[in-house]
Amino acid sequence: MCRTVAVRGGGACCSSRHTVRSETSFRLPDVFVFPASFAQQRLWFLDQFLPGNAFYNINSVVRLSQSVQLDVLRRSLGELVRRHESLRTTFAVVDEVPVQVIAAALEVPLETIDLRPLQAAERESETQRIAAQERMRPFDLTHGPLLRARVLRLGDDGDVLLLTLHHIISDGWSMRVLFRELSALYEAYRTNRSPGLAELTIQYADFAVWQRQWLRDEVLERQMAYWRTQLAGAPAWLNLPTDRPRAERLGFLLRDSGVRVDARAVEPRWDPFRSSDSGRGGERRSAVGSGDAVCGTCAAQGWRVRSVLFHTSGTAVAVLQILLALYCRTASVHRLRHDELYLRYGG
């Protein structure tokens, strides 16, 4: 069977695609099937674990200074979806593992809601209500599409564009890429010009194939050995005390921990991220009485800025495990300047 896959070369994603034989990717009528990347597999698992959730929606509310031309915006969205395969992607299960199913073509509906008959104050409150409602609408990873677009017509106040994507096909970096291209496409079509955007030489699915072929056997074992060394001696769990019995049903109500770290109270060479993590680590130490804690934080993968994937849409976020080794002479997180705080990064 002929199967369309990415070609590897030089230990990094190659910038060309060819029809070759492969056991990882294949074409069915009107769709391409590729393995899911490790990041996509993680998000797919979380969706299976808690179905019908909207935790990984990426929501953008764009206020436009003037009324949008719907036909031009619809054409621009169509071209954006054509350019980026990730926007045409849904997910299925093959041999008990998730795979990317990329449609050859996809039309994303552009819904419009006319708020012009309302008074100005009512328009604003209704805009906020609809935007909040949109944030909580879950996606169906199997049937898609995993992209939604809405325009709220506000009259003299301009319009509002609501663009929502699932994190499994996008991330913060991708949103900047997509909005930059959408803006260029809209302006070009509005003025009857050619957009002048170069065709993408590689797609996210190509990266997923390369990643699966690269991260295995000896390479995978080296990576695992590195992390075992970095996280050696880390506590198996964080036994945080609670002020009430654990609920029988999992909830997701979030609130501010109340921890504040004064920038003047930390080492001058530390950036805000390190200072903030140190503060949270000190808070955990004070709560559990332990010197170490493992924290997870999201970080963009380095290949994003070093390869031809710079302009490609897709999820490129890895969960970085950080071992906070805190050797404090005092339990107060408000005296970080007088404590010895060490951060040992897992990667």
C-alpha positions as CSV (number, residue, x, y, z in Angstrom):
1,M,0.0,0.0,0.0
2,C,1.3,3.5,-0.8
3,R,1.2,5.7,2.2
4,T,1.9,9.4,2.4
5,V,4.5,10.2,5.2
6,A,7.2,12.7,6.0
7,V,10.7,12.0,5.0
8,R,13.4,12.2,7.7
9,G,16.8,13.6,7.3
10,G,19.7,14.8,9.5
11,G,17.9,14.1,12.7
12,A,15.3,16.8,12.1
13,C,12.1,17.2,10.2
14,C,12.8,17.4,6.5
15,S,11.1,20.0,4.4
16,S,9.6,17.8,1.7
17,R,6.9,15.1,1.5
18,H,6.9,12.1,-0.8
19,T,4.8,9.0,-1.3
20,V,6.7,6.1,0.2
21,R,6.1,2.9,2.0
22,S,5.5,3.2,5.7
23,E,3.8,1.4,8.5
24,T,2.9,4.6,10.3
25,S,0.8,6.7,7.9
26,F,-1.6,5.9,5.1
27,R,-4.3,7.4,3.0
28,L,-8.0,6.5,2.9
29,P,-10.6,8.1,0.6
30,D,-10.7,11.8,1.3
31,V,-8.5,11.6,4.4
32,F,-4.9,11.1,5.4
33,V,-4.1,9.1,8.6
34,F,-1.0,9.9,10.6
35,P,0.2,8.9,14.1
36,A,-0.6,11.3,16.8
37,S,2.3,13.2,18.3
38,F,3.1,12.6,22.0
39,A,1.6,15.9,22.9
40,Q,-1.6,15.0,21.0
41,Q,-1.7,11.6,22.6
42,R,-1.5,13.2,26.1
43,L,-4.4,15.6,25.3
44,W,-6.4,12.8,23.7
45,F,-6.1,10.7,26.9
46,L,-7.2,13.6,29.1
47,D,-10.3,14.1,26.9
48,Q,-11.1,10.3,27.2
49,F,-10.5,10.5,31.0
50,L,-12.9,13.5,31.4
51,P,-15.1,13.5,28.3
52,G,-17.1,16.5,27.5
53,N,-14.8,19.0,29.2
54,A,-13.6,22.4,27.8
55,F,-10.4,22.7,29.8
56,Y,-8.2,22.7,26.7
57,N,-10.1,25.2,24.6
58,I,-8.0,28.0,23.3
59,N,-10.3,31.1,23.1
60,S,-9.7,34.4,21.3
61,V,-12.0,37.4,21.5
62,V,-11.0,39.9,18.8
63,R,-12.6,43.3,18.9
64,L,-12.7,44.9,15.4
65,S,-12.8,48.6,14.9
66,Q,-15.2,48.4,12.0
67,S,-17.8,46.1,10.6
68,V,-16.3,42.9,9.1
69,Q,-17.1,41.8,5.5
70,L,-18.4,38.4,6.1
71,D,-17.8,37.0,2.7
72,V,-14.2,38.1,2.8
73,L,-13.7,36.7,6.3
74,R,-15.3,33.4,5.3
75,R,-12.9,33.2,2.3
76,S,-9.9,34.0,4.5
77,L,-10.9,31.3,7.0
78,G,-11.3,28.8,4.2
79,E,-7.8,29.6,2.9
80,L,-6.3,29.3,6.4
81,V,-7.9,25.9,6.8
82,R,-6.5,24.8,3.5
83,R,-3.0,25.9,4.3
84,H,-2.8,24.2,7.7
85,E,-3.7,20.5,7.9
86,S,-3.9,20.7,11.7
87,L,-7.1,22.7,11.3
88,R,-8.6,19.9,9.3
89,T,-7.6,17.2,11.8
90,T,-9.8,14.9,13.9
91,F,-8.9,11.8,15.9
92,A,-9.7,8.1,15.7
93,V,-8.4,5.0,17.4
94,V,-6.4,2.4,15.4
95,D,-5.0,-0.7,17.1
96,E,-5.9,0.9,20.5
97,V,-3.9,4.1,19.9
98,P,-5.0,7.5,18.7
99,V,-4.2,8.7,15.2
100,Q,-4.7,11.9,13.3
101,V,-7.3,11.9,10.6
102,I,-6.8,14.8,8.2
103,A,-9.6,15.7,5.9
104,A,-8.6,16.6,2.3
105,A,-10.9,19.6,2.6
106,L,-13.0,21.2,5.3
107,E,-15.5,24.1,5.4
108,V,-15.7,25.8,8.9
109,P,-19.1,27.4,9.4
110,L,-19.0,31.1,10.2
111,E,-21.8,31.8,12.6
112,T,-23.1,35.4,13.0
113,I,-25.1,36.8,15.8
114,D,-26.7,40.3,15.3
115,L,-26.6,42.3,18.5
116,R,-27.3,45.7,16.8
117,P,-30.9,45.9,18.0
118,L,-29.8,46.0,21.6
119,Q,-28.8,49.0,23.6
120,A,-25.1,49.7,24.0
121,A,-24.9,48.4,27.6
122,E,-26.9,45.3,26.6
123,R,-24.7,44.7,23.7
124,E,-21.6,44.6,25.9
125,S,-23.1,42.3,28.5
126,E,-24.4,40.0,25.8
127,T,-21.0,39.9,24.2
128,Q,-19.5,38.9,27.5
129,R,-22.1,36.2,28.0
130,I,-21.7,34.7,24.6
131,A,-17.9,34.8,24.9
132,A,-18.1,33.0,28.2
133,Q,-20.5,30.5,26.8
134,E,-18.2,29.8,23.9
135,R,-15.3,29.2,26.2
136,M,-17.2,26.3,27.9
137,R,-18.5,24.6,24.7
138,P,-16.6,21.3,24.4
139,F,-15.2,19.8,21.2
140,D,-15.8,16.3,19.8
141,L,-12.3,15.1,18.9
142,T,-13.7,12.3,16.8
143,H,-16.1,14.2,14.6
144,G,-14.8,17.8,14.7
145,P,-14.2,20.3,13.4
146,L,-11.9,21.4,16.2
147,L,-12.1,25.0,15.1
148,R,-15.1,27.4,15.6
149,A,-15.7,30.9,14.4
150,R,-18.4,33.4,15.4
151,V,-18.9,37.0,14.5
152,L,-21.0,39.3,16.8
153,R,-22.4,42.3,14.9
154,L,-22.3,45.4,17.1
155,G,-23.0,48.2,14.6
156,D,-21.2,51.4,15.1
157,D,-19.0,49.8,17.8
158,G,-17.5,47.5,15.3
159,D,-17.7,43.7,15.4
160,V,-16.3,40.9,17.6
161,L,-14.7,37.8,16.2
162,L,-14.7,34.7,18.5
163,L,-12.2,32.1,17.4
164,T,-12.0,28.9,19.4
165,L,-9.7,25.9,18.8
166,H,-8.9,22.8,20.8
167,H,-5.4,22.7,22.2
168,I,-4.8,19.3,20.5
169,I,-4.5,21.2,17.1
170,S,-3.0,24.5,18.3
171,D,-1.1,26.3,21.0
172,G,-0.2,29.9,21.9
173,W,2.5,30.1,19.3
174,S,0.2,28.7,16.6
175,M,-2.5,31.3,17.5
176,R,0.0,34.1,16.7
177,V,0.8,32.4,13.4
178,L,-2.9,31.9,12.5
179,F,-3.9,35.4,13.4
180,R,-1.0,36.9,11.4
181,E,-2.0,34.9,8.4
182,L,-5.7,35.5,8.8
183,S,-5.1,39.3,8.9
184,A,-2.9,39.1,5.8
185,L,-5.5,37.0,3.9
186,Y,-8.4,39.3,4.9
187,E,-6.6,42.5,3.9
188,A,-5.5,41.0,0.6
189,Y,-9.0,39.6,-0.3
190,R,-10.7,42.8,0.8
191,T,-8.5,44.8,-1.6
192,N,-8.6,42.2,-4.4
193,R,-4.9,41.4,-4.1
194,S,-3.0,38.2,-3.9
195,P,-2.1,37.3,-0.2
196,G,1.5,36.5,-1.1
197,L,1.8,33.8,1.6
198,A,4.4,31.1,0.8
199,E,3.1,27.6,0.8
200,L,4.1,25.6,3.8
201,T,6.9,23.1,3.1
202,I,6.0,20.9,6.0
203,Q,2.9,20.2,8.1
204,Y,2.4,19.2,11.7
205,A,1.6,15.6,10.8
206,D,5.1,15.3,9.2
207,F,6.6,16.2,12.6
208,A,4.5,13.6,14.4
209,V,5.8,10.9,12.1
210,W,9.4,12.1,12.5
211,Q,9.0,12.3,16.3
212,R,7.6,8.7,16.5
213,Q,10.4,7.4,14.4
214,W,13.1,9.3,16.3
215,L,12.0,8.9,20.0
216,R,12.4,5.2,20.4
217,D,15.0,2.5,21.2
218,E,18.3,3.9,22.3
219,V,17.2,7.6,22.0
220,L,14.2,6.9,24.2
221,E,16.3,5.1,26.8
222,R,18.8,8.0,26.9
223,Q,16.0,10.4,27.5
224,M,14.5,8.2,30.2
225,A,17.8,7.8,31.9
226,Y,18.3,11.6,32.0
227,W,15.0,12.2,33.6
228,R,15.5,9.4,36.2
229,T,18.8,11.1,37.2
230,Q,17.3,14.6,37.3
231,L,14.3,13.5,39.4
232,A,16.2,11.1,41.6
233,G,15.0,11.3,45.2
234,A,11.9,13.3,44.3
235,P,8.9,12.6,46.5
236,A,6.4,10.2,45.0
237,W,3.4,12.5,45.8
238,L,2.6,15.8,47.4
239,N,0.6,15.3,50.6
240,L,-1.1,18.6,50.9
241,P,-3.2,19.0,54.0
242,T,-6.9,20.0,53.3
243,D,-9.4,21.9,55.4
244,R,-12.2,19.6,54.4
245,P,-12.8,16.0,53.4
246,R,-12.0,15.2,49.8
247,A,-15.1,15.3,47.6
248,E,-16.5,12.1,46.1
249,R,-16.7,13.9,42.7
250,L,-13.8,15.6,41.0
251,G,-14.3,19.3,40.7
252,F,-12.4,22.1,39.0
253,L,-13.1,25.3,40.9
254,L,-10.0,27.4,41.0
255,R,-9.0,30.2,43.3
256,D,-6.0,32.3,44.0
257,S,-3.6,30.8,46.5
258,G,-2.9,34.2,47.9
259,V,0.9,33.8,47.6
260,R,2.7,37.0,46.6
261,V,6.4,37.2,45.8
262,D,7.9,40.7,45.9
263,A,10.4,41.1,43.1
264,R,12.7,42.9,45.5
265,A,12.9,39.9,47.7
266,V,14.6,37.5,45.3
267,E,18.0,37.2,43.6
268,P,18.5,39.9,41.1
269,R,19.5,37.4,38.4
270,W,16.3,35.5,38.6
271,D,13.5,36.0,36.1
272,P,9.8,36.2,37.1
273,F,9.2,32.5,36.3
274,R,11.9,31.3,38.6
275,S,10.9,33.8,41.3
276,S,7.2,32.7,41.0
277,D,8.1,29.0,41.1
278,S,10.3,29.5,44.2
279,G,7.4,31.2,46.0
280,R,5.0,28.4,45.2
281,G,7.6,25.9,46.2
282,G,8.1,27.7,49.5
283,E,4.4,27.7,50.1
284,R,4.3,23.9,49.5
285,R,7.2,23.3,51.8
286,S,5.4,25.3,54.5
287,A,2.3,23.3,54.0
288,V,3.7,19.8,53.9
289,G,7.0,20.2,55.9
290,S,9.1,18.7,53.1
291,G,12.1,20.2,51.4
292,D,11.4,18.9,47.9
293,A,8.5,19.1,45.5
294,V,8.0,18.2,41.9
295,C,6.0,20.7,39.8
296,G,4.8,20.5,36.3
297,T,4.9,23.5,33.9
298,C,4.1,23.8,30.2
299,A,6.9,24.8,27.9
300,A,7.1,25.3,24.1
301,Q,9.4,22.6,22.6
302,G,12.7,23.9,21.2
303,W,12.2,22.5,17.7
304,R,9.5,25.1,17.2
305,V,12.0,28.0,16.8
306,R,14.8,26.0,15.2
307,S,13.1,24.4,12.2
308,V,10.8,24.9,9.2
309,L,7.9,24.3,11.7
310,F,8.3,28.0,12.7
311,H,5.2,28.9,10.6
312,T,3.2,25.7,11.2
313,S,0.1,25.4,13.3
314,G,0.0,22.5,15.9
315,T,0.4,21.7,19.5
316,A,4.1,22.0,20.5
317,V,3.8,22.1,24.3
318,A,5.6,19.7,26.6
319,V,5.0,19.3,30.3
320,L,8.4,20.0,32.0
321,Q,8.9,18.4,35.4
322,I,10.8,20.6,37.8
323,L,12.3,19.4,41.0
324,L,12.1,22.2,43.5
325,A,14.8,21.4,46.1
326,L,14.2,23.9,48.9
327,Y,16.7,24.2,51.7
328,C,15.2,26.9,53.8
329,R,16.4,28.3,57.1
330,T,12.9,29.7,57.6
331,A,9.5,28.5,56.6
332,S,8.3,32.0,55.6
333,V,8.0,32.5,51.8
334,H,8.0,36.2,52.5
335,R,11.7,36.1,53.4
336,L,13.0,34.4,50.2
337,R,16.0,36.8,50.2
338,H,17.3,35.2,53.4
339,D,16.7,31.7,52.3
340,E,18.8,29.3,50.3
341,L,16.6,28.3,47.4
342,Y,17.8,26.0,44.7
343,L,15.9,25.0,41.6
344,R,17.0,21.9,39.8
345,Y,15.4,21.8,36.4
346,G,14.4,18.5,34.9
347,G,15.3,19.6,31.4
